[in-house]
Amino acid sequence: MAFPKSQNPLDWLTQLWNIACGEKINLEQDAWLLGPIGEIGGISDRIVDSIAAKEGLEVFRNQADSGLVDDFEGFRFDAVDLNPRIQDFYRKTIHYDFDVWTQWQPVFGSFGYIVSKLFSQRVEQLNLPQNPLDTAWGMKSEIINLRKPTGELAHRVWFRRLKRTGEVVYSGIYSHCFLPSGEKCLKIIFPLPEGSATVIMKLQIDGKGNLTLETKGKESGDPGFYFIVKDREGTLWKHYLPSFHVSAAVDSGMFSGG
C-alpha cells in the first residue's frame, strides 16, 4: 500500500491514479516544480501553521501593502509596458476587494457538483462555487506572509472565503519559477492531502498593457497543471495534465474607484 490507512479512501484512490499516470520526481531536475504539500485531512488556512512549524517561520497576516508578487521583472515582456493598475493589484492585493460572479456551464455543472461534494468541500481546497448567489456577495481575502527569523519572505499565501457562507475557496501559495527552458512563470501551489495541485502560468501582455495568464503546454516541463503526490516512502511523483487549461485575462477595466 502506497499511503497511510488513515486517509480518506477517495484521496487514496486519487493519489494512486496520479502515481499510476505520472512519474517520479527528480529532486534536482524538477526543483523548479517543488514546494509545500499538504497533510492528511482538511487544508483551509491550517496549512499556514503547518508550514510555519516545519520550516521555523513566522506568520504575518495582512501586512501593509501585501501582494501576490514583488514585481514583474524577468518575465518575457518589459514590465514598464504592463498597465500600472494591474501592477498595483498584484503587488498590493491586500488593498483590493472583490465582486465575483461565477457559474458552471450546464455541460460541466453535474461534474463540478460531484467533485465539490466528494472532495473540495471536505478538503477545504479548490472549492469553486457552484451557486452564483454564493459569490454575489463577493469574497473575503487574506494575504498571509511566512517569513524567516531574518525577515526574509519564504512563502506568501492568498487565502479566500465566500463572504456569504464563510466556505473556504482556496489557499494558494504564490511564487515564481523558471522552466527548464529558462522562461519565468507564475507558480501557484494549492496544497492537498499528501500532495498538491501546482499551476504554472505563462504571463503575456497585449498592446494595451493588459495581462493574460495561461497554463497551455504540451508536455512536462511546460506551463500547465501538475499534480504532486508524496507516497508512504516519501517519494514524490508528478502527473502533468496537458488537457487541463486555465486562462485568465486581467485588464484595467476590471478595477473601479480611485
N, C-alpha and C positions, 0 to 999 in steps of 0.2 A: 504493500500500500504506500502510495507516494505522499499521503498527507495525514495529519493527526485525525483520529477518530472523532474528536470533539467538534469538528467542523460541521456546519450545515451540509447535508448531502448535495444540495443544489450547487453550493460553492465548490464542493469537492469535484463534482462532475464537470463544472465549468473549467476548473483548473486542469483537470485531466484532459479535457478537449484541447486546451491551449498547448499543453505539453505534447500531445499526440500530433498536433498540426504545426508545431513550432520547432525550434532548435535551441541547443544550449547556448548560453551567452558566453562569449569570450571576454573576460573581465578587462582585458587590455584593449582589444579592438573595439569593443562595444561600450567603452567607458562613457561616451557621449550620451548614451541612452539611459544610464543608470540614475537612480535617485531613491528617495524614501518609498517604502512599501508599507502596506497596512498589516494590522494584526487580525486575528480571528475575531469576528463579531462586528458590531457597527462601527462606522468610521466617524461621521459627523465632524465636530471640531476636536474630538478626543485625540485625533491623530496628532494634533499640535503638541499636547503634553507628552505623548509617547515619543515623538521625535526629539523633543527637548531633553527628556530624560536619557535617551540613548546616546545623544551627542553632546550632552553637557551645555545646552544652550539656554538663553533667557528669552522669555516670551513677552512681546510688546504688542498690544492691541491698539490699532487705530492711531498710530503715531502721526504727528502733524506732517502733512504733505506726502503721506504714504501712497505708493502707486504700484503698478504691476511690473514696470520696468524702470531702470535708471535712465536710460537714454536709447536712442536708435542708431548709435554708431556701429559700423561694422556690417550692417545688412546691405543687401545688394541694391541700394539706392542712396542718394545723397539725403541725409537727414534734414537738411535745410529746405528740401522740397516737400516735406510732409507738412500738411496743414497744422498750424500751431495749436488749434483747438483739440485736434486728435492727439497731438503730442502731450498736451496738458492732461487730457483724460487718462492716458496710460501712465504718466509719470506722477499724477496726483489724484488717483482714482478715489481716494477717501473723501474728496470734496463733492463727489457726484452722487445724485440719487437717480433711481431708475424707474421708468414707466415701461412695463413689459406686457406684451400680448402674444400668447403662443397658443397653437392648436395643431394637433396631429392631423395629417391628411387622412381621409377615410380609409384608404387602402392600407395604411400602417397603424391606424388607431387601435385595432384589437391587439396587434402585436405589442405596441407600446404599453397598453394597459397590462398585459400579461407580464412583461418584463418589469414594469413598475411594481406590481403586486408581489411578484415572486422574489425580486432581487433588490431594486433600487430603494424602495421604502424601508425594507428590513435592514439593509446595509447602511442606509442614510448616506448615499453617494450616487452621483449622476441620476438624481431623481427628477427627470424632466417632467414638468407639469402636464397633466392630462386635460384638465378643465381650464379653458381660457379665463374663466372668472377667478381662478386661483391667482393668476398673475395680474389681473386687472388692478389689484391694489399695489402692485409693484413688489420689489424685492428688497430685503434688508441685507446690506453688505458690510463685511468687516475685512480690513487688511491686517493680517497678523504677521509681524516680523519676528523671526527667530534669529537671535544674534549670539555670537561667540562672546566670551567674557571680555574680549578686547573691544567689543562694539561692532565688529565686522559682521555684515549680514550673511547668514548662512542659507536661510530659506525665507520665501515670502508666500503666504497663503491667502487666497481670496476665498472667504467663507460666506456662503449666501443662503438665506432662508426666504421663504414666502412670507410676506407681511400678513396676509390674510389668515393663513393656517399655522404658521410657525414651522412648517415642514422644512427639513434641510433639502436644499437643491444640490449643492456640491461643496467639497473642499478641494480646491485646485492649487497646486504648488507651481508657481510661475518662475521660470528662469529662461536661459537661452542655451543653445548647444551648437556645436559645429559638426555638420555631417561629415562622413568620410570624404566627400568631395571638397570639403573646406567651406561650404556655404553655411552662413549663420542663420539659425532658425529660432523661433519661439518654441519653448518646450513647456508643456503643461502636464503635470503628473497628477492623476486622480487615484490616490491610494485605495486599494481594495483588499479584502481579506487574503493574506499571504501573496500579495502581488500589487499590480497597479494597471490602470489604463493610461498609457502615455501617448500624448498627442503632440506631434512635431509639425509645426505650421510654418510654411514659407510666407514671407511678407513681401508685398509688392505695392507700389503706388501708381496712380494714374496721372494724367497731365494736369489735373486739378488739385493734386495733393491728397486725394482720398486713399484710404488704406484697404487692401484686400489681404485676408489671411486664408491660406488654403493648405489642405493636407494631401493633395493629389500627388501620388507617386506610383511607381511600378514594382519596386522590389525593396527588400530590407536594405536599409541604408539611405532610403529616400524619405522625404516628408511623408507623414501618414499616421496611421493609428496602430499602436503596438500594445499587445497585452504582455505584461511581465509577470511571471509566476515563480515563486520560490518553493521547491519541494522539501520533503522532510529531511533530506540530507543537506539542505542549504544550497543546492544547485539552483542557479537562476536560468530560466528559459524565456525566450521571446517568441511571440507569434505576430507576424506582420499581416495586416488585413488590407490588401491593396484595393479591395472593392468598397471599403468604408471611407467615404469622403465627407469632410466637413469644410464648409466655406463660410466666411463672414466678411461682410463689407462694412466699413466704417467711413462715413463722410460727415462733413461739418454740419449738414442739415439735421443731423440727429440730435444736436445739442441746442437747448433753449436757455434763455436767460443771459445774464451778462458774463 
